[in-house]
Structure formats: C-alpha cells, structure tokens
C-alpha cells in the first residue's frame, strides 16, 4: 500500500464519515417526535423563576 493510496482512502473515509454524521444529526433534529422536547428546552430558560436575593 503506497502513501498516496492511504491518503486517498483516509480522505474518502473522512468525507463519507462526516456526511453520514451530518445526515444523522439532521434526521435527529427534524424527527417529528423530538419537536416537543426541543420546544420545552427552548422555553425552559424563559420560565426560569430566579429572583434577586433580598
């Protein structure tokens, strides 16, 4: 196995790995059953009841 072959293989593997990982993250983020969880997380900071110390 030459150096050029090894470099080509590692670059190709890295490209396909990152593409697959990106697709998996997008599918997870836009999956309909996760909408409620993400909406609660987005609103959680708005419903924080911290008040200044007196």
N, C-alpha and C positions, 0 to 999 in steps of 0.2 A: 504494500500500500504506500503510495507516494504522498508527499506532503500536500500536493495540490488536490489529490483525491480526498484526503482527510479534511482539508479546509472546505472544499465544496460540500462534503457531507455534513460538516458541522454547521455551516451557514444554512443549508437547506433544512436540516432538522430544526434549527433555531427559528427559522421563519415559520415553518408549519406548526411548531410548538406555540409560538406567540399568536398565530392566527387562531388556533384551536382554543387557546386560553381566552382570547378576546371574545370569541363567539360564545363560549360558555358563560362568561360574565354578562354579556348582553342578554342571553336567554334567561339567566337567573334574574336579572334586574327587571326585565319586562314580562316575566311569568305572571299571569293574572292572579294566582293565589298569593303572591307576595305583595300585592298592592296595599292591602290593609296594614301589613307590618311596616311598610315603608311610610305610609301616611301617618301612622301612630308615631314613628320615630321622628318624622319631620315636625309634628305638632307637639312633641314631648317638651321641647325647650320653651314653647310658648305657654304651656300650662304649669310652668315651674312656680311654686309658691314661696320662693325665698323672699324674705323681707329683711330690711336692715335691722341690725341689732340695736336695741334701745338701752 
